[in-house]
């Protein structure tokens, strides 16, 4: 059973919106921070947004602040990333990930996460 499965990617014009979803089959989903990362061809994986286990603490990379919103539903073991005013530079594979520990590890660093989905492709045309 795949622990995390992303959906909702696709092709959209610049200025458009997409909503990504992450469905988790991890029993301890609600105990840990969830994050979205993205990876474009030839580039390193980068943090996009993260939400704490309670949903109270959220962080975004500067370039998406005000346009992207991360949320989670612990009752249904899901997380979402609403992306508005999309720009061509947002084109990438988007992955959701579960943080390994709430006590240590930076929310911004991919090495802090131990469960990853396969990713969903987002393509923004200019």
C-alpha positions as CSV (number, residue, x, y, z in Angstrom):
1,X,0.0,0.0,0.0
2,X,1.4,3.3,-1.1
3,X,1.6,5.6,1.9
4,X,1.0,8.9,0.1
5,X,-0.8,9.4,-3.2
6,X,-1.0,12.8,-4.9
7,X,-3.6,13.9,-7.5
8,X,-4.9,17.1,-9.1
9,X,-2.0,18.1,-11.3
10,X,-2.5,19.1,-14.9
11,X,-1.9,21.7,-17.5
12,X,-3.1,25.2,-16.8
13,X,-2.5,28.7,-18.3
14,X,-0.5,31.3,-16.4
15,X,-2.8,33.0,-14.0
16,X,-4.9,29.9,-13.5
17,X,-5.5,27.7,-10.5
18,X,-5.1,24.1,-9.5
19,X,-5.8,22.2,-6.3
20,X,-3.5,19.3,-5.4
21,X,-4.6,16.6,-3.0
22,X,-2.6,14.1,-1.0
23,X,-4.3,11.0,0.3
24,X,-2.4,9.1,3.1
25,X,-2.7,5.5,4.2
26,X,-0.2,6.1,7.0
27,X,-1.7,5.3,10.4
28,X,0.1,8.1,12.1
29,X,-0.7,10.7,9.5
30,X,-2.3,13.1,12.0
31,X,0.8,13.1,14.3
32,X,3.2,14.7,11.9
33,X,3.9,17.8,9.8
34,X,3.0,17.4,6.1
35,X,4.6,19.3,3.3
36,X,4.5,19.8,-0.4
37,X,7.8,19.9,-2.4
38,X,8.4,20.3,-6.1
39,X,11.0,19.3,-8.5
40,X,11.5,20.7,-12.0
41,X,13.7,18.9,-14.6
42,X,17.4,19.5,-13.9
43,X,16.7,21.3,-10.6
44,X,16.9,20.3,-7.0
45,X,13.7,19.4,-5.0
46,X,12.5,22.5,-3.2
47,X,10.1,23.1,-0.3
48,X,6.8,24.7,-1.3
49,X,4.6,24.6,1.8
50,X,4.2,22.8,5.1
51,X,1.5,22.4,7.7
52,X,2.0,21.1,11.3
53,X,0.1,18.1,12.6
54,X,-2.6,20.4,14.1
55,X,-2.9,22.6,11.1
56,X,-2.1,25.7,13.2
57,X,1.5,26.2,11.9
58,X,2.0,26.8,8.2
59,X,5.1,27.8,6.2
60,X,5.5,28.8,2.6
61,X,8.4,29.6,0.4
62,X,8.5,33.3,-0.4
63,X,7.7,32.9,-4.1
64,X,4.3,31.3,-3.4
65,X,3.2,33.3,-0.3
66,X,-0.2,34.8,-0.8
67,X,-1.0,32.6,-3.8
68,X,-0.8,29.1,-2.4
69,X,-2.6,27.7,0.6
70,X,-1.9,24.4,2.3
71,X,-4.4,22.6,4.4
72,X,-5.1,19.2,6.0
73,X,-8.0,17.1,7.1
74,X,-6.8,14.7,9.7
75,X,-10.2,13.0,10.0
76,X,-9.9,11.9,6.4
77,X,-6.1,11.6,6.2
78,X,-5.8,14.1,3.4
79,X,-3.9,17.3,2.7
80,X,-4.3,19.8,-0.1
81,X,-2.5,22.6,-1.8
82,X,-4.6,25.3,-3.4
83,X,-2.5,27.1,-6.0
84,X,-3.7,30.4,-7.5
85,X,-2.2,32.9,-9.9
86,X,0.1,30.2,-11.2
87,X,3.2,31.2,-13.1
88,X,5.2,29.2,-15.7
89,X,8.1,28.8,-13.2
90,X,5.7,26.7,-11.0
91,X,6.0,23.9,-13.6
92,X,7.3,20.8,-11.8
93,X,6.4,17.5,-10.3
94,X,4.7,18.2,-6.9
95,X,5.2,15.7,-4.1
96,X,3.7,15.4,-0.7
97,X,5.7,14.2,2.2
98,X,5.4,13.3,5.9
99,X,8.0,14.6,8.3
100,X,10.0,12.0,10.2
101,X,9.8,13.7,13.6
102,X,8.1,16.7,15.2
103,X,11.0,17.1,17.6
104,X,13.9,17.6,15.2
105,X,14.6,18.4,11.5
106,X,13.9,21.5,9.6
107,X,10.4,21.8,8.0
108,X,12.2,23.3,4.9
109,X,14.6,20.4,4.3
110,X,13.6,17.3,2.2
111,X,15.9,15.1,4.4
112,X,13.5,15.7,7.3
113,X,10.8,13.7,5.6
114,X,10.6,9.9,5.4
115,X,7.4,9.1,3.4
116,X,6.9,10.5,-0.1
117,X,4.3,10.2,-2.8
118,X,5.1,9.5,-6.4
119,X,4.2,13.1,-7.4
120,X,1.8,14.8,-9.7
121,X,2.8,16.9,-12.7
122,X,1.9,20.6,-12.8
123,X,2.5,22.4,-16.1
124,X,1.8,26.1,-16.4
125,X,1.9,27.5,-19.9
126,X,2.7,31.1,-20.7
